[in-house]
Amino acid sequence: MKFSMIFEAQLADPSPRHERAVLRDCVEQAVHAEEMGFDRVWAVEHHALKWYAHMSAPEVFLSYVAAKTSRIRLGHGVVCLPFGFNHPVRVAERAAMLDVLSGGRLDLGAGRGGTRQETGLCGVDPANTYAELDESLRIIAKAWEHDELEWHGPLLDIEPHPILPRPVQAPHPPLFLACSKRDTLTLAAEYGVGALVLGFAGPDEVREMRAFYDAAIRNRSGTKLVSSVTNDHFSALCPTIVLDDRDKAVQVGARGQRFFAQSIAHWYGSAPPPDEAVDTGRDEVEAIREAGEQQVAYLHEAKIPVSPNATATFHVKHAYGDAADAIAYVERLIDAGADEIMCLIQMGTVPQEVCMETIRQWGENVIPHFRG
């Protein structure tokens, strides 16, 4: 069982001063995560999504973390692979450089970066994102598996070139795919890459998604594999705040998740911007329930179908509470089939001291419980 953290660099106050502080805070959390026994940190890539994710250059963030650590693995969770975001050869070069300088600690996840806010910024055609992701993954794997890359595909033509440097890990760093629904789970299985399940739905949904992923692996023909090696690793998101004061942890977690939910609804569903006010003494569990009802009402008014993914971020039965609560939740995720528990701690309204204390609680109480 692996334990990791994922960073969005969310912030309720998007001022330049606060933005700089949050990015430095994320580095401090990543270093603390290594000290507390976490196996990996993941960094997202998003562009122009104010409030929701200010992590626009994860390759720089992960390189900075690499220089301050010695053991913890460094995960792109994920690189946006449509060509307007990143040319696949440049991804291969940057990722290999980080793998070399970190001593072979890199993991590379792939994704589409599909919000209109992002595709519009970088000139990406939303209709082509799946095709460009597919070709990019194949180019990256081939670049790392051969002395020279030559590629003549439906979208790109590349004459023979050496792609330098070469990664430390042979034949290349492990590959992953962001998965939030069944069609991307099928793609991950057919590609032979790990699944990063990033939704808030909880252990029951994780169990269903794991069963679907395993079935797709069993049924894959091998014709769509992107590499000579396969990686069938299944990582599940675990929103968590852990404090000695369990009631406070639940309230802080619910408030952070409400900010996350409102931010993602704004950029992915055209809902209003997040409510940034924090009312002292407010019942945040009740507040996020009300926010979920408002989201459903908005979708009905806009005549948008209400899917489980549209409302999952408003469910707060996650690893919020004391260490015993977190252990119980992790046991459910493991029973559901998770190979890796991916902790989401850094949400837009969660104070830095609470993030650091949560990491300490996991390192001293939760992780050792599962490692004897």
LINJO-V891409 format. One record per helix or strand of 3 or more residues. SS is the DSSP state (a for helix, b for strand). FROM is the first residue (numbers start at 1). TO is the last residue. If there is no record, write none. Layout:
BEGIN
SS_FROM_TO ; SS_FROM_TO
END
This chain:
BEGIN
b_2_7 ; a_16_35 ; b_40_43 ; a_58_68 ; b_73_80 ; a_88_101 ; b_106_111 ; a_116_122 ; a_126_145 ; b_149_152 ; b_157_161 ; b_175_179 ; a_182_191 ; b_194_197 ; a_203_219 ; b_234_242 ; a_246_269 ; a_284_301 ; a_308_312 ; b_319_321 ; a_323_336 ; b_340_344 ; a_352_371
END
